Amino acid sequence: MDDGSTNSQELDASGKANFDSIYTADTPQPYLNVMRQLDYRIPTEAQAYIEHLVSRYSAAHPNQQEVHVLDIGTSYGINGALLKWNLSLVDFCDHYLTDGYSDLPLAQRDLHNQQLCLGRSPRSNIKVIGLDISKPALDFGLETGLLDHSVCVDLEKHSADDTQAEQIKQSDCLISTGCLGYVSEVSLRKIIELCAPNKPWMAHCLLRMFPLEPYRKLFESCGYRVWLSDEILPQRRFASAEEKKQVLDSLHQQGIDTTGYESGDYLWARVFYVVPDDLPDESWKFSVGLKNEQ
Ligand SMILES: C[S@@+](CC[C@H](N)C(=O)[O-])C[C@H]1O[C@@H](n2cnc3c(N)ncnc32)[C@H](O)[C@@H]1O
């Protein structure tokens, strides 16, 4: 996959293409190359929802100077770029997919990395904590300023150590794009327990092939309420005919109608909000396209 080819794509256990090798490079170039080829767009599609979450959280906590947003499966920090630096995915790709970037000597590459945010003012009231299993991706996010803090841990398999727990505990909001599926309710439970008695508010994107139910069960058992958006968002193109077949099989086995969605060229996702269950309903009523699927 490092060459950006998506032809002989290996599939993971869920039937989705396996991109592990591009998540751990020192630069985001291999990741962006492949994702641009597949029109990966979920961070952009989810942006308004994430903004909505953070602005609703801020409005409900007017005395809080800073909002700490934990981006789970943050990778190279693209959500941080969008949320904190007002950059677009196109800006990000244009900056790193320039000819010769990966051939630059290390010092020049560092300089180029830092130039992404040059001349821009970050939203200083937002602190982004990136959580991922890829140290190179997190280091890149810190170096560029897209992330304020990083936590490198696989909570599917391990517990957070004391330092990681301290970072996670700061979280006011949890967000994720393109990583639920890799990240199950096992990790989310650990994060919720570390944050207790605080209850971070959340917005997550979930591919339609992955059932919401295990996540919903966890959240409801922890005193949360789940609000599922009506809108269905394109995540990316299928990486191969084989991936499409596996995904369609999985969706059809779950009784999901794929007409107009996965029957075409793209994988599709839904966004859900998770908020404390004692929050008045009115908080979310004005949101266009939201319905409570209790
Ligand atoms: C498709 S990328 C999404 C990256 C980013 N959120 C975006 O939308 O651009 C999935 C990310 O999940 C990360 N990941 C995989 N397993 C994980 C785990 N158990 N815990 C945290 N992150 C994980 C990968 O390293 C990768 O960076």
The ligand as an SDF file (V2000), in Angstrom:
LIG
                    3D

 27 29  0  0  0  0  0  0  0  0999 V2000
   -8.8710    5.6350    8.9910 C   0  0  0  0  0  0  0  0  0  0  0  0
   -7.7210    6.2600   10.1630 S   0  0  0  0  0  0  0  0  0  0  0  0
   -8.6490    7.6670   10.6690 C   0  0  0  0  0  0  0  0  0  0  0  0
   -7.7580    8.7800   11.0430 C   0  0  0  0  0  0  0  0  0  0  0  0
   -8.4360   10.1190   11.3340 C   0  0  0  0  0  0  0  0  0  0  0  0
   -9.4050   10.0220   12.4010 N   0  0  0  0  0  0  0  0  0  0  0  0
   -9.0590   10.6530   10.0830 C   0  0  0  0  0  0  0  0  0  0  0  0
  -10.2850   10.5630    9.9280 O   0  0  0  0  0  0  0  0  0  0  0  0
   -8.3170   11.1510    9.2300 O   0  0  0  0  0  0  0  0  0  0  0  0
   -7.8740    5.1630   11.5510 C   0  0  0  0  0  0  0  0  0  0  0  0
   -6.9130    5.4730   12.7070 C   0  0  0  0  0  0  0  0  0  0  0  0
   -7.2700    4.6280   13.8190 O   0  0  0  0  0  0  0  0  0  0  0  0
   -6.0700    4.2650   14.4630 C   0  0  0  0  0  0  0  0  0  0  0  0
   -6.3120    3.0850   15.2960 N   0  0  0  0  0  0  0  0  0  0  0  0
   -6.3980    1.7900   14.9300 C   0  0  0  0  0  0  0  0  0  0  0  0
   -6.6120    1.0160   16.0130 N   0  0  0  0  0  0  0  0  0  0  0  0
   -6.6660    1.8480   17.0850 C   0  0  0  0  0  0  0  0  0  0  0  0
   -6.8660    1.6510   18.4870 C   0  0  0  0  0  0  0  0  0  0  0  0
   -7.0640    0.4540   18.9970 N   0  0  0  0  0  0  0  0  0  0  0  0
   -6.8510    2.7490   19.2950 N   0  0  0  0  0  0  0  0  0  0  0  0
   -6.6480    3.9860   18.7790 C   0  0  0  0  0  0  0  0  0  0  0  0
   -6.4690    4.2210   17.4560 N   0  0  0  0  0  0  0  0  0  0  0  0
   -6.4730    3.1750   16.6330 C   0  0  0  0  0  0  0  0  0  0  0  0
   -5.0910    4.0150   13.3280 C   0  0  0  0  0  0  0  0  0  0  0  0
   -3.7400    4.0270   13.7870 O   0  0  0  0  0  0  0  0  0  0  0  0
   -5.4460    5.1750   12.4090 C   0  0  0  0  0  0  0  0  0  0  0  0
   -4.6540    6.2870   12.7050 O   0  0  0  0  0  0  0  0  0  0  0  0
  1  2  1  0
  2  3  1  0
  2 10  1  0
  3  4  1  0
  4  5  1  0
  5  6  1  0
  5  7  1  0
  7  8  2  0
  7  9  1  0
 10 11  1  0
 11 12  1  0
 11 26  1  0
 12 13  1  0
 13 14  1  0
 13 24  1  0
 14 15  1  0
 14 23  1  0
 15 16  2  0
 16 17  1  0
 17 18  1  0
 17 23  2  0
 18 19  1  0
 18 20  2  0
 20 21  1  0
 21 22  2  0
 22 23  1  0
 24 25  1  0
 24 26  1  0
 26 27  1  0
M  CHG  2   2   1   9  -1
M  END
$$$$
